[in-house]
Every structure is written in C-alpha cells, then in structure tokens.
C-alpha cells in the first residue's frame, strides 16, 4: 500500500527545504598601512591593492588585505594612515606559486571611501544594513 502526502504536507516540506542563498557582506573601517598599489592584470583589468589596519579590542591591531577591481582614478591617491570605510565581500582565492598551490583570503571591495566623508560613510552603512535586512526577510 502506498501513501501520498496531502497538498499541505508537500507544501510544508518544500518550504522547509528552501535553500538559503547566504550573504557575504563585509564592512570595515580602518587606516591604510601602506599606499594604494595599482596593478594591471594580464587581462588588462585594473585593481588597487590596499592593506587596512584595524585596531581590535585592547591594543591588538589586525591587518586586512583589500582588493578593489576597476577603481576610480582617485583610488591611487589613497595613502598611508588615511582612514577609510570599505563595503565588500570576503573571498578566498587559490593560485600556484613556486610549484605549490597557495591561498589568500582577502576582502573584495565594492566601495571604498575616506572616513572623513561622514555623510557618505553613513550612507554606506545604511546600504549594508539594507542588504542584511533584505537577506533576513528572504530567509524568514
């Protein structure tokens, strides 16, 4: 004898199996520990590499590598000790170097702005918050 699920049971089962698409969002505020470094990739694409120092709890400081693809020309003017706000995502990439596979975890910036531009920084925080709320609403 076979049994079949009612329409409501099937619907409930399908809703429970929704795949959470996840969310990868990073918001950083810190100071540049070195000048912005422009790199031109073999494909011709441009990126700026940044190294952000972020003061942690107590006296501990953490260093976060940030890459910014196709940045505006002004990005090259970012300099040591300049405070910036970054909105982006975390990425771990793998590459071959010296005959071995290596990896690097970095933040891929969508937007980088000087922290002194308080109004734009607040707007960026608002943008991140809206994404978080949207993801939460979609997951619920």
C-alpha angles and dihedrals in degrees: 000000000000125000127205128208120247118248091255093051091050092048092049091049092050092048090052090053095056109138113236104227089203130216129252109191130147130187118189136178119187147111127280111250092196137016119278110272118213114213127187111206124217087255089060093249116137128222136173119222117211132182112210123198114206122190108229131197109313115352096324115122124196127205118219123190113220128188122194116196119211093358124184116265090255090067090078089063093063107116144189117299093012111140113231139175118222130196115190147101137275119253133180112202130188126214141164119250128163091356093302134098112246134178137210129195114211143154115254105212122221093178133010120184134171108262090227087072090082097174093053091044091054089048090052091051088050090052091052091047091051090053091050092049092047091051091047091050091048092050094050 
